[in-house]
Every structure is written in C-alpha cells, then in structure tokens.
Amino acid sequence: MNKILLVIQREYATRVKKPSFWILTLVVPILLAIIYAIPIMLANKPLEHANVLVVDESGLFQGQFHSGRDITYYDAGSLDYAERQLATYDTLHAIVYIPAREASIPQDAFLYYRSDAPSITVQADVNNQLQEILRNAILLDVHGITPDDYALLTSTHVRLRTQDIETGRDGFLQIKMVVGALLALLVFMGVFMFGSQVMRGVMEEKTSRVVEVIVCSVKPFQLMMGKVVGIGLVGLTQFALWVLLSGVAVTGVRIANADIFEQAASRHSVTEIATKGTDATRQYEAARYQQAQYEAGEGIDHDLQELIEGLSSINFGLLIILFLFYFVFGYLLYASLFAAAGSLVDNETDSQQFTLPMTVPLLLTILLTPAILNEPSGSLSTWLSLIPFTSPIAMLFRIPFGVPVWQIVLSTILLLATFPLCIWVAAKIYRNAILRYGQKATWRDLFRFVKTKN
C-alpha cells in the first residue's frame, strides 16, 4: 500500500507542478469566458449614428420611417436634392429611394451610399421598416386593421410552461437539458483526457525502459494503480479549482444582481406558497405581484429571469455528488483499460486498435445524446444509465430531470461492481505486457494475457 501511495504522490506532484496544468486550469476558462464575452460586448457597443435621407416617389412611405437611437431619417423632396446633400455633407450616410409605383404595391427600393457602404444595422433597419410600413398599409386598406391592433395581435401569445403535477414546480426542461449535457460532456472529456494521459505515461516509461527499473521495487499492479489514481487526483484537483472559480464568479454575479435573484426565488416559490394555507396569503400576494411584473417585462429580461429560476430549481448538491461519483468511478474503469492498452504497444499509433473498441460505449452515448435528451425517462435512456460502461455519461444527462432513486442506486451498484473487474483484467494484461518489447500486440495476445495464471 505504501508503494502505491508513493507512485500516486509521484504522478500527482509531477503533473501538478507543470505549467501546462495551471495554464489549462486557470487560463483556458478565462479565455473561454473572454471568447464568449467579446461578441456580447461588441453587440452591446453603441454604433456610429447614421443619418439617412428618404426620397419616396410612391407616396406610400412618406413620413412613415421612425428614427431610433442609432439611425435618424430625414424626408427629402427629390432624388437630385438628396444626392447633392449626400455629396456635400459628411454627416449624411445614405439615401433610401422608393420609385413611383407602376402597380398598387412598390416592387423595388434602393439604398444609395457615397463611398463607405452602410452598416448591416442600417440595411436591416431600412429593410424592416419598408416591410412594416407596407404591411401596415395593406392591413389597414384591405382589412381595416390598424398598426396598434396588429401589434396587439402579434404580441399576444400563450407561454407553454412545463410543470410537475405532484410538486407544482416549473420543469425548466431546456435549462436542465443544457446542465445535464454540460456535466456529461465534462465527464466524457475528463475520462478521455486523463485516460489518455495514463496510456501515454505507461508507453513513455515502457519505451524509455524506465519501467524496468521501477518494477524492481514496485509490483506491476501497484505501479498501474498508482499511476491511475495519481492522474485521477490531478483531474479532481482541476475540477475542484474550476468549481471554486465558478462559485466565486456566481457569487459575484449574485451580489451585483441581488434584486433579480430575489425576484427569481420569489417567483419560483409562488406555487409552494399557494399550498401553505391562509397563513401565507400576504406572501403569496406579494409573489404574485412580482410574477405579474415579470410577465409584463418591467425592467427584467425574461430570458435571464427564466435562466436564474431554472438553475434555482436544480438540486446542485445532489448533482455535484453524483457528478463526482460518476467521474471518479467512470475514470477508474476506463483509465485501467487505457493503462492496459498502453502496456501492449510501444507507440500511440499502434494503441488505436485497442483504445477505439474500448471507447465505443462512450462514443455511442454521445452520438445518442439527441435521443436521450428527447426522452430522458425512456427505455433507451434508462438502459444506458444502468450499463456501467455508459452510465457515467447517460446518467448525468438524466439527473437534472429527476431520476427514480432505485435507478440511481442500481446504476451506482453496477458501476461499483464492474470497475474492480476491469481493474483486475487490466492488471493481468499490464503485468504480462509491460516488459514486452519489439513485437506488435494483437487481440489474440490480449486474450492470452487475460487467461494467463500468475
């Protein structure tokens, strides 16, 4: 046991001290945040104000263009006058020209500019206003519907909300879908990334003949387990740091937007409060008032509000515990197989004939993601979350939606029962193949190593 601990300490310390570990742990999340933040910042950046002249020979659009924060429209009497103005003043950017109508509805309109092409925002705004003005004119002339009536019709909609009939809580299925997919993807990437590190570490020690020195004082099984556990602890350290950084970021956001989070919490508890009887009447009325404000969109972004409510509805305590469980034991299961594959070959190219079949269950689960998310409680999703080779990913897809306790218990028992068997098989292969050089291993060799009694 002491020798395994020494190997674990060596593997862990060697990797944690590398600059690449800290770059991946600290810099990469920051870079990802910046990559996502830049488009948002650019989208919210105020645009250069544009002044546009409107020449309407059809008479249908005259005085109908509405100026906004970024664009101001001016009516011009004639195209010649507008062209002279555009050539004279640098503050003018474009001309919207609608020719006289040959039919009841204008067929074309033109956007003239001097040298610099108008921005996409200007083009989109001009096009949208042209369509809106034309539509409003047709609705009013043909059907007698005013623009205000049409706006009311289009803004009126039924909001479909998923709700658990037993608890009365909103489902927020789309948000749970994203959370489950993110956690499953983290496990998938972690198993592949750190399992590959185990395989490369085994191959490096084998090709450099360092393993010959090590096995003089450490048994092959101890060496393999120390390597698997040590690299696994590196992965847990990385995830722990990511969780810590995420927690700090979320706390900062909560402090900066405390009112939004309070309203989200109040809205989420509306149904629960309603079931508590007359003692909760005043709380219920206050919550209903906040709900009405939310539905009216008074100063609160609907998408942000729903995101906060959806995240608040998830039991993150249970989610984190199950995530760590499936990551740890899923990693142990696959990392032992990766270690066995590394002991069979002398280079990474030759290892693909063994690693690809081993990882087919994981790849298959990822390919079946749409089917799992479409029916989280379906028979396919249930079976995949019970089979030990697919459960570390499939179960995490399903956890945010709510999974029966018996399925979680059965899934964990099967995984706990399977990973020691995989470690035993991998240890037999590792012990027989680690000192084997110069020959390409085959599947026949692999089965022979497993059957060998030693």
MARMITI-145614 format. One record per residue (C-alpha): x, y, z; residue in three letters. Coordinates in pm, 1 decimal. Layout:
N
- X|Y|Z|Ala
...
***
This chain:
454
- 0.0|0.0|0.0|Met
- 284.8|237.5|84.8|Asn
- 438.3|177.0|-257.4|Lys
- 108.7|259.8|-429.0|Ile
- 93.5|583.2|-228.7|Leu
- 447.3|668.7|-338.9|Leu
- 354.2|617.1|-702.6|Val
- 38.3|825.4|-654.8|Ile
- 241.3|1105.5|-495.8|Gln
- 495.8|1096.6|-777.8|Arg
- 233.9|1103.0|-1055.5|Glu
- 31.8|1377.7|-886.0|Tyr
- 324.3|1603.9|-797.8|Ala
- 486.4|1564.7|-1140.8|Thr
- 175.6|1680.4|-1325.4|Arg
- 54.2|1949.4|-1085.7|Val
- 395.4|2120.1|-1094.4|Lys
- 385.2|2150.4|-1472.3|Lys
- 298.8|2499.2|-1606.5|Pro
- 63.0|2334.6|-1857.4|Ser
- -158.1|2216.3|-1569.2|Phe
- -207.8|2568.5|-1436.1|Trp
- -247.9|2712.3|-1785.4|Ile
- -524.0|2461.6|-1858.0|Leu
- -683.9|2515.1|-1516.5|Thr
- -673.4|2893.5|-1491.0|Leu
- -606.2|3047.2|-1829.8|Val
- -829.6|2832.2|-2050.9|Val
- -1154.5|2907.7|-1858.0|Pro
- -1067.4|3278.5|-1864.8|Ile
- -1000.9|3262.8|-2238.9|Leu
- -1330.4|3082.3|-2295.6|Leu
- -1511.1|3348.4|-2091.7|Ala
- -1343.4|3621.8|-2296.3|Ile
- -1432.4|3446.9|-2622.8|Ile
- -1797.1|3436.2|-2517.9|Tyr
- -1790.4|3790.6|-2375.0|Ala
- -1637.4|3963.0|-2679.5|Ile
- -1936.5|3906.6|-2913.8|Pro
- -2173.8|4021.3|-2638.4|Ile
- -1967.6|4334.7|-2575.3|Met
- -1947.4|4410.3|-2946.0|Leu
- -2321.2|4354.4|-2983.8|Ala
- -2393.5|4598.8|-2699.8|Asn
- -2138.3|4854.9|-2816.6|Lys
- -2309.3|5174.8|-2937.8|Pro
- -2289.4|5206.2|-3316.0|Leu
- -2186.1|5516.9|-3503.9|Glu
- -2500.3|5725.0|-3557.3|His
- -2625.6|5721.9|-3916.2|Ala
- -2827.9|5994.3|-4093.0|Asn
- -3038.0|5868.0|-4383.5|Val
- -3237.5|6069.1|-4637.6|Leu
- -3569.1|5926.9|-4759.2|Val
- -3697.4|6000.2|-5110.3|Val
- -4044.5|5850.0|-5161.5|Asp
- -4191.7|5898.6|-5508.5|Glu
- -4461.0|5639.5|-5440.0|Ser
- -4620.6|5841.6|-5161.7|Gly
- -4677.5|5527.8|-4958.5|Leu
- -4377.5|5561.9|-4723.9|Phe
- -4370.7|5940.7|-4684.5|Gln
- -4320.6|6037.3|-4320.2|Gly
- -4352.5|5675.1|-4207.5|Gln
- -3989.1|5597.1|-4121.3|Phe
- -3921.2|5610.9|-3746.3|His
- -3584.3|5735.5|-3623.1|Ser
- -3409.6|5545.8|-3345.3|Gly
- -3104.9|5562.2|-3122.6|Arg
- -2863.4|5467.7|-3399.0|Asp
- -3039.1|5597.3|-3713.3|Ile
- -3215.8|5926.1|-3795.2|Thr
- -3432.6|5952.7|-4106.3|Tyr
- -3497.5|6280.1|-4293.3|Tyr
- -3753.4|6325.6|-4570.8|Asp
- -3604.5|6471.9|-4891.3|Ala
- -3816.0|6617.9|-5168.1|Gly
- -3635.3|6477.7|-5471.0|Ser
- -3358.2|6237.7|-5559.1|Leu
- -3145.8|6513.8|-5715.4|Asp
- -3165.6|6720.5|-5397.6|Tyr
- -3082.4|6419.1|-5180.7|Ala
- -2779.4|6329.6|-5396.9|Glu
- -2645.2|6686.0|-5370.5|Arg
- -2691.3|6676.8|-4992.3|Gln
- -2516.6|6339.0|-4965.5|Leu
- -2221.1|6468.8|-5172.7|Ala
- -2195.3|6792.3|-4970.7|Thr
- -2231.4|6680.8|-4606.9|Tyr
- -2015.0|6411.8|-4449.3|Asp
- -2272.2|6368.2|-4174.4|Thr
- -2515.6|6210.0|-4420.8|Leu
- -2459.3|5841.1|-4487.4|His
- -2721.6|5705.3|-4730.8|Ala
- -3039.3|5765.8|-4931.3|Ile
- -3347.6|5544.1|-4932.1|Val
- -3513.0|5584.3|-5271.1|Tyr
- -3858.2|5440.7|-5348.1|Ile
- -3956.5|5496.0|-5714.7|Pro
- -4305.8|5590.3|-5824.9|Ala
- -4545.8|5298.1|-5830.3|Arg
- -4629.4|5131.0|-6157.5|Glu
- -4852.2|4887.5|-5967.4|Ala
- -5052.0|4917.0|-5646.7|Ser
- -4758.4|4781.6|-5445.3|Ile
- -4398.1|4905.8|-5497.0|Pro
- -4168.9|4631.9|-5623.6|Gln
- -3824.0|4781.2|-5552.2|Asp
- -3648.3|5026.5|-5326.5|Ala
- -3285.2|5140.9|-5338.9|Phe
- -3030.3|5228.2|-5074.4|Leu
- -2772.0|5465.8|-5221.9|Tyr
- -2444.1|5549.1|-5049.0|Tyr
- -2143.3|5763.9|-5127.0|Arg
- -1822.3|5567.3|-5065.3|Ser
- -1847.2|5367.2|-4744.7|Asp
- -2115.7|5101.5|-4757.7|Ala
- -2382.2|5142.8|-4488.4|Pro
- -2356.8|4909.8|-4192.7|Ser
- -2556.9|4590.0|-4167.1|Ile
- -2761.2|4757.8|-3893.6|Thr
- -2865.2|5039.1|-4128.4|Val
- -2950.3|4796.7|-4408.7|Gln
- -3153.1|4574.6|-4175.9|Ala
- -3339.5|4869.4|-4022.5|Asp
- -3429.5|5018.4|-4362.0|Val
- -3547.7|4679.9|-4490.9|Asn
- -3752.8|4605.5|-4177.0|Asn
- -3921.0|4945.9|-4183.9|Gln
- -4003.5|4912.2|-4553.1|Leu
- -4172.6|4577.7|-4490.5|Gln
- -4352.8|4701.3|-4179.7|Glu
- -4488.0|5018.3|-4346.0|Ile
- -4605.7|4820.9|-4649.6|Leu
- -4769.6|4554.0|-4433.4|Arg
- -4946.6|4811.1|-4216.5|Asn
- -5079.2|4990.5|-4526.3|Ala
- -5218.7|4666.8|-4671.2|Ile
- -5374.8|4562.3|-4339.6|Leu
- -5541.5|4899.4|-4295.2|Leu
- -5664.6|4940.0|-4653.7|Asp
- -5777.4|4582.4|-4712.2|Val
- -5875.8|4451.8|-4367.7|His
- -5925.7|4765.7|-4161.3|Gly
- -5666.2|4656.4|-3903.8|Ile
- -5464.8|4941.7|-3751.5|Thr
- -5093.0|4907.9|-3667.6|Pro
- -5180.9|4912.9|-3294.9|Asp
- -5431.4|4630.8|-3342.2|Asp
- -5175.1|4427.7|-3535.8|Tyr
- -4908.4|4489.7|-3270.1|Ala
- -5150.7|4366.0|-3004.1|Leu
- -5230.2|4054.3|-3205.5|Leu
- -4866.3|3964.5|-3264.4|Thr
- -4760.1|4034.5|-2905.1|Ser
- -5035.9|3815.4|-2761.2|Thr
- -4920.7|3458.9|-2715.6|His
- -4961.0|3158.1|-2492.0|Val
- -4649.7|3071.1|-2297.5|Arg
- -4614.4|2694.7|-2264.3|Leu
- -4469.6|2606.9|-1926.1|Arg
- -4368.5|2258.3|-1816.0|Thr
- -4472.9|2177.0|-1461.0|Gln
- -4452.9|1877.0|-1228.9|Asp
- -4811.0|1787.6|-1136.3|Ile
- -4707.5|1638.5|-799.2|Glu
- -4490.5|1922.8|-670.2|Thr
- -4636.7|2205.0|-877.5|Gly
- -4287.1|2324.0|-968.5|Arg
- -4188.4|2450.4|-1309.3|Asp
- -3989.6|2199.7|-1514.2|Gly
- -3745.5|2432.3|-1694.4|Phe
- -3664.3|2135.6|-1915.3|Leu
- -3447.0|2327.0|-2162.5|Gln
- -3224.0|2462.1|-1886.2|Ile
- -3195.1|2117.2|-1729.1|Lys
- -3110.6|1978.2|-2070.5|Met
- -2817.0|2219.4|-2102.5|Val
- -2693.0|2148.4|-1746.7|Val
- -2709.6|1770.6|-1797.8|Gly
- -2537.1|1788.3|-2135.7|Ala
- -2261.3|2009.4|-1990.4|Leu
- -2190.7|1772.3|-1699.4|Leu
- -2196.6|1465.7|-1925.4|Ala
- -1956.8|1636.5|-2166.0|Leu
- -1720.5|1720.4|-1877.9|Leu
- -1711.7|1354.3|-1773.5|Val
- -1659.9|1244.5|-2133.3|Phe
- -1371.2|1488.8|-2181.7|Met
- -1223.7|1406.9|-1839.8|Gly
- -1225.6|1031.8|-1898.3|Val
- -1070.9|1070.3|-2241.8|Phe
- -816.3|1336.3|-2146.1|Met
- -688.8|1182.9|-1824.1|Phe
- -724.9|824.6|-1950.0|Gly
- -505.7|919.6|-2247.3|Ser
- -252.0|1066.6|-2005.1|Gln
- -238.8|732.8|-1824.1|Val
- -181.6|549.7|-2153.4|Met
- 89.2|792.4|-2268.2|Arg
- 260.7|774.3|-1928.8|Gly
- 271.6|394.3|-1946.9|Val
- 406.3|399.9|-2304.1|Met
- 674.1|660.1|-2219.7|Glu
- 802.4|455.3|-1927.3|Glu
- 794.4|140.3|-2138.7|Lys
- 978.3|282.6|-2440.4|Thr
- 1239.1|458.6|-2224.3|Ser
- 1293.7|136.8|-2026.0|Arg
- 1235.6|328.0|-1702.8|Val
- 969.3|73.6|-1612.3|Val
- 1237.5|-197.3|-1589.8|Glu
- 1395.8|-8.0|-1303.3|Val
- 1065.7|72.0|-1134.7|Ile
- 930.2|-284.6|-1134.6|Val
- 1239.0|-398.2|-947.5|Cys
- 1096.6|-234.9|-635.3|Ser
- 726.0|-195.7|-721.7|Val
- 488.6|-466.3|-842.1|Lys
- 326.6|-400.9|-1182.4|Pro
- -19.5|-385.0|-1025.7|Phe
- 98.2|-128.4|-769.8|Gln
- 256.9|77.3|-1045.9|Leu
- -57.2|68.9|-1258.2|Met
- -291.7|158.2|-971.7|Met
- -62.6|436.0|-850.8|Gly
- -50.0|584.0|-1198.1|Lys
- -428.4|559.4|-1247.4|Val
- -516.6|707.8|-907.7|Val
- -246.7|978.4|-921.5|Gly
- -359.9|1111.1|-1257.4|Ile
- -722.5|1081.8|-1144.2|Gly
- -644.3|1306.3|-844.7|Leu
- -495.9|1558.7|-1086.7|Val
- -827.6|1560.0|-1270.8|Gly
- -1024.9|1604.1|-948.3|Leu
- -796.3|1890.3|-848.7|Thr
- -861.9|2057.2|-1181.1|Gln
- -1238.0|2014.6|-1149.6|Phe
- -1228.7|2139.9|-789.0|Ala
- -1048.0|2455.4|-898.8|Leu
- -1297.2|2506.9|-1180.3|Trp
- -1588.0|2465.7|-934.4|Val
- -1421.5|2710.6|-694.8|Leu
- -1368.7|2969.0|-968.9|Leu
- -1725.4|2919.9|-1091.0|Ser
- -1855.9|2959.9|-735.8|Gly
- -1665.9|3285.4|-693.0|Val
- -1798.7|3411.8|-1027.3|Ala
- -2158.4|3313.8|-944.6|Val
- -2133.5|3474.1|-600.5|Thr
- -2009.7|3793.7|-759.3|Gly
- -2297.8|3792.9|-1006.4|Val
- -2549.4|3727.1|-726.9|Arg
- -2415.9|4016.9|-522.2|Ile
- -2416.8|4250.4|-822.2|Ala
- -2771.7|4145.6|-924.9|Asn
- -2927.8|4064.9|-588.1|Ala
- -3270.5|4204.4|-683.6|Asp
- -3300.7|3978.4|-988.8|Ile
- -3209.9|3668.4|-787.1|Phe
- -3458.9|3762.9|-513.5|Glu
- -3738.4|3802.1|-766.8|Gln
- -3644.3|3470.7|-925.4|Ala
- -3656.2|3298.5|-587.2|Ala
- -3990.6|3458.9|-503.9|Ser
- -4139.3|3359.6|-837.6|Arg
- -4010.0|3004.4|-803.7|His
- -4185.0|2973.7|-465.7|Ser
- -4525.0|3103.7|-583.7|Val
- -4677.6|2758.6|-623.8|Thr
- -4529.1|2628.3|-299.1|Glu
- -4659.4|2928.2|-104.4|Ile
- -5006.7|2880.8|-250.6|Ala
- -5031.0|2537.6|-90.5|Thr
- -4946.7|2651.0|262.0|Lys
- -5290.3|2790.2|350.1|Gly
- -5414.7|3125.0|476.2|Thr
- -5102.0|3198.0|682.0|Asp
- -4911.3|3255.4|359.6|Ala
- -5168.7|3484.4|193.5|Thr
- -4965.8|3804.0|213.1|Arg
- -4650.1|3630.5|91.9|Gln
- -4845.4|3476.1|-191.0|Tyr
- -4993.8|3808.6|-299.7|Glu
- -4650.9|3970.2|-295.0|Ala
- -4508.4|3688.8|-502.3|Ala
- -4798.5|3714.2|-747.1|Arg
- -4727.6|4084.6|-785.6|Tyr
- -4364.4|4007.9|-870.5|Gln
- -4483.5|3742.4|-1114.0|Gln
- -4707.5|3999.5|-1285.2|Ala
- -4409.6|4234.0|-1311.3|Gln
- -4207.6|3952.8|-1464.8|Tyr
- -4475.3|3871.3|-1719.6|Glu
- -4509.7|4241.4|-1805.7|Ala
- -4133.5|4256.3|-1861.7|Gly
- -4089.1|4565.1|-1645.0|Glu
- -3715.4|4618.9|-1635.2|Gly
- -3626.1|4248.5|-1616.1|Ile
- -3503.6|4039.6|-1904.0|Asp
- -3728.7|3734.7|-1946.3|His
- -3452.1|3500.2|-2061.2|Asp
- -3223.8|3597.6|-1772.9|Leu
- -3506.7|3562.4|-1522.3|Gln
- -3601.9|3218.8|-1652.0|Glu
- -3238.4|3107.1|-1652.7|Leu
- -3197.9|3202.9|-1287.0|Ile
- -3525.8|3033.5|-1193.6|Glu
- -3432.1|2719.3|-1383.9|Gly
- -3092.0|2695.5|-1219.8|Leu
- -3251.4|2756.0|-878.9|Ser
- -3485.8|2460.4|-936.3|Ser
- -3196.1|2213.7|-971.4|Ile
- -3063.1|2029.8|-666.1|Asn
- -2696.8|2113.4|-723.7|Phe
- -2587.6|1941.7|-401.2|Gly
- -2704.7|1602.1|-525.8|Leu
- -2589.3|1686.2|-876.5|Leu
- -2230.2|1760.0|-767.0|Ile
- -2213.7|1445.2|-551.2|Ile
- -2332.0|1223.9|-837.5|Leu
- -2107.7|1405.1|-1083.2|Phe
- -1802.1|1333.7|-866.5|Leu
- -1908.9|971.5|-819.3|Phe
- -1958.5|900.7|-1189.0|Tyr
- -1645.4|1090.1|-1284.4|Phe
- -1426.1|905.7|-1032.2|Val
- -1551.0|553.8|-1097.2|Phe
- -1602.7|606.6|-1469.0|Gly
- -1245.7|730.8|-1486.4|Tyr
- -1112.2|436.8|-1282.4|Leu
- -1294.4|193.7|-1509.9|Leu
- -1165.5|339.9|-1835.6|Tyr
- -823.0|455.3|-1711.5|Ala
- -734.0|99.4|-1609.9|Ser
- -822.7|-12.8|-1963.2|Leu
- -616.4|271.7|-2109.8|Phe
- -322.7|162.4|-1892.1|Ala
- -358.1|-193.1|-2024.7|Ala
- -365.1|-62.0|-2383.0|Ala
- -51.7|143.2|-2316.3|Gly
- 132.8|-162.5|-2184.9|Ser
- 53.3|-359.3|-2502.5|Leu
- 216.7|-120.2|-2752.4|Val
- 528.5|89.8|-2798.8|Asp
- 371.3|394.9|-2967.4|Asn
- 38.5|577.9|-2969.8|Glu
- -42.0|488.4|-3331.6|Thr
- -46.2|116.0|-3255.2|Asp
- -263.6|175.9|-2948.1|Ser
- -564.0|285.4|-3155.9|Gln
- -659.2|-73.6|-3241.4|Gln
- -721.5|-128.4|-2867.4|Phe
- -844.5|213.2|-2749.4|Thr
- -1109.6|258.8|-3017.9|Leu
- -1311.5|-56.1|-2929.1|Pro
- -1278.4|28.4|-2559.1|Met
- -1423.5|375.5|-2603.9|Thr
- -1709.3|274.5|-2836.0|Val
- -1963.7|276.5|-2544.6|Pro
- -1870.3|636.5|-2457.2|Leu
- -1879.5|748.3|-2819.5|Leu
- -2210.5|571.1|-2873.1|Leu
- -2362.6|750.4|-2572.9|Thr
- -2250.9|1086.9|-2709.1|Ile
- -2396.3|1003.3|-3051.4|Leu
- -2725.7|909.1|-2884.6|Leu
- -2742.7|1241.6|-2699.4|Thr
- -3044.9|1369.3|-2900.4|Pro
- -3240.3|1052.1|-2822.4|Ala
- -3152.1|1071.0|-2450.1|Ile
- -3247.1|1437.8|-2419.3|Leu
- -3564.9|1382.3|-2620.7|Asn
- -3682.8|1114.0|-2376.1|Glu
- -3481.7|1132.8|-2050.6|Pro
- -3711.3|872.2|-1892.3|Ser
- -3740.1|648.7|-2199.5|Gly
- -3625.7|288.0|-2213.3|Ser
- -3309.0|369.5|-2414.1|Leu
- -3202.9|641.3|-2168.7|Ser
- -3277.8|414.0|-1872.1|Thr
- -3073.3|121.7|-2005.2|Trp
- -2779.1|343.9|-2097.5|Leu
- -2780.5|495.8|-1748.0|Ser
- -2767.7|147.7|-1591.4|Leu
- -2496.9|-16.2|-1806.0|Ile
- -2165.1|56.9|-1629.8|Pro
- -1973.6|142.3|-1949.0|Phe
- -2227.4|409.6|-2049.0|Thr
- -2380.1|517.6|-1715.6|Ser
- -2113.3|781.4|-1627.2|Pro
- -2239.1|990.5|-1919.8|Ile
- -2600.2|879.0|-1970.1|Ala
- -2699.6|916.0|-1603.7|Met
- -2563.1|1270.9|-1586.4|Leu
- -2779.6|1360.6|-1886.5|Phe
- -3083.3|1245.7|-1687.8|Arg
- -3008.1|1361.2|-1331.1|Ile
- -3127.0|1725.1|-1372.1|Pro
- -3465.4|1599.2|-1499.9|Phe
- -3516.9|1378.8|-1196.1|Gly
- -3439.6|1006.3|-1186.1|Val
- -3610.4|744.6|-963.9|Pro
- -3398.9|661.1|-660.6|Val
- -3393.8|290.8|-741.3|Trp
- -3236.4|358.9|-1081.0|Gln
- -2963.2|573.7|-926.0|Ile
- -2892.9|307.8|-661.8|Val
- -2887.3|25.3|-917.4|Leu
- -2664.1|224.8|-1151.7|Ser
- -2411.1|300.9|-877.4|Thr
- -2408.2|-62.1|-756.1|Ile
- -2346.1|-194.9|-1107.4|Leu
- -2066.8|55.4|-1164.8|Leu
- -1907.7|-23.8|-827.5|Leu
- -1924.3|-395.1|-908.1|Ala
- -1782.2|-358.5|-1260.0|Thr
- -1482.8|-131.6|-1213.1|Phe
- -1288.8|-378.2|-986.6|Pro
- -1337.4|-644.7|-1255.8|Leu
- -1197.5|-409.9|-1521.1|Cys
- -902.5|-325.5|-1295.9|Ile
- -834.9|-697.8|-1240.0|Trp
- -842.1|-767.4|-1615.9|Val
- -629.0|-461.8|-1691.1|Ala
- -379.6|-559.0|-1420.6|Ala
- -331.4|-906.1|-1574.8|Lys
- -271.2|-753.4|-1918.3|Ile
- -40.4|-487.4|-1773.6|Tyr
- 162.1|-739.6|-1573.1|Arg
- 221.1|-965.1|-1875.3|Asn
- 276.9|-696.1|-2139.5|Ala
- 467.8|-415.4|-1967.3|Ile
- 811.2|-574.4|-2024.0|Leu
- 732.0|-700.0|-2372.8|Arg
- 925.2|-514.5|-2646.8|Tyr
- 965.7|-520.0|-3022.3|Gly
- 650.3|-712.2|-3110.2|Gln
- 317.5|-572.7|-3216.3|Lys
- 47.5|-696.4|-2984.9|Ala
- -269.4|-847.7|-3127.5|Thr
- -610.4|-923.3|-2984.3|Trp
- -502.4|-1286.9|-2954.4|Arg
- -213.9|-1175.3|-2731.1|Asp
- -455.0|-970.2|-2521.5|Leu
- -685.4|-1266.1|-2456.0|Phe
- -383.3|-1486.8|-2386.9|Arg
- -259.1|-1240.8|-2123.4|Phe
- -600.6|-1239.3|-1955.9|Val
- -613.6|-1620.2|-1942.2|Lys
- -259.8|-1649.7|-1808.0|Thr
- -247.4|-1757.9|-1443.8|Lys
- 0.8|-1551.6|-1244.8|Asn
***
